[in-house]
Amino acid sequence: MEMVNRPYAAAFEAYAVQHPEVLCLSADLTSSCEIDGFRDRHPDKFLSLGMAEQNMLSFAGGLGLAGFRPFLHSFGVFLYRRPYDQLLASVAYPRRRVRLMGFLPGVTTPGGMTHQAIEDIAVMRTIPNMTVLEAGDATEVETIVEQADTVDGPVYARILRGSVPRLFDTPMRIGQMRVLAEGSDVLVVTAGITTEEAIRARGALARAGVSVRHLHLNTLKPFDAAQIVDHAASVRHGVVTLENHLVAGGIGSMVAEALAEAGLARRLVRLGLQDTYAHGGSRPYLMKHYGMDALALVRAVERQTGQATGIDEAALDAVRIDAVHSLVKAEAL
């Protein structure tokens, strides 16, 4: 598997320098969001707003009114929890072309609840006019900047940083989910870092005789409910969602809503954080501890099919081990 170092940094700089209306805003997390090089090379397009996210959202709304397209860079949790009122009043309601680049989604940080955006999908998808995107590999990180900037309105994007695997060879397209496997037993729906876990599980499940249909989502709003229903109707058993987020309000809820509104009777198992905050720890540890990894997916598929596969950790494709500490920020936050 090819690993790409800091794909966002290169992609954003390449795009921003070609578009004069694009500005780079930072909330005092410049190196942590991989825009320190951009700041140094393009100071005329860079604005530091400090640890004042409420002001940054209002300021960005004004920039949008003036014809600019600001890209805001911070940890995802700081782009909606602290400045929620300003987000709605200054950005979403007037439909400003503001791009919110949210780093450290879910359990991708060991920083604990203050740094982990675990309810951001639930919050952001309920905001009128908001588009919600999530990158799942280096290719989608590289293309999410250009895709986000095509939207005539505000965008919230869950961004991966550091060393990111390349899973896909085609660019991200808003509204186009990826069909990664066309099995007939169980439908598995993933996004972000959970897609890599599902890919790890698929091979072992196939060897055990379980046919998995696997969808990868990169566009969470607008949500293609009709396509989800069509895929769910084509499998014999049920649906499993696996997400780097609380199951309430996230992808599991979105799929449940789609099935219920279509009147399609399919059993649904939702994997993710189960009404809990995540504590600090490495990403592999947290995903295993909270039942968000490949083995948890295997067990959920077994429940759907009623078939014991005999799959254990050793039978899964190799896990990719990330260094806990960032090369840029010693505290890895």
Protein Blocks (a to p, Z undefined) as FASTA:
>chain_A
ZZdehkllmmmmmmmmmmmkbccddehilmmnopmmmmmmmmmlcccebjafklmmmmmm
mmmmnopacdddddfklmmmmmmmmmmmmmmmnopacddddehihjlbfnbjmlmcfklm
mmmmmpghiacdddfbfklmmmmmmmmmmpgcdddddddehjdddfbfcdcdehiacdfb
fcfkbccddehjllmmmmmmmmmmmmnopacdddddfbfbdcdfklmmmmmmmpmklcdd
dddddfehplmlmmmmmmmmnopacddddeddehiacdeddfklmmmmnopafklmmmmm
mmmnopaehiafklpccdddddfbafklmnlZZ
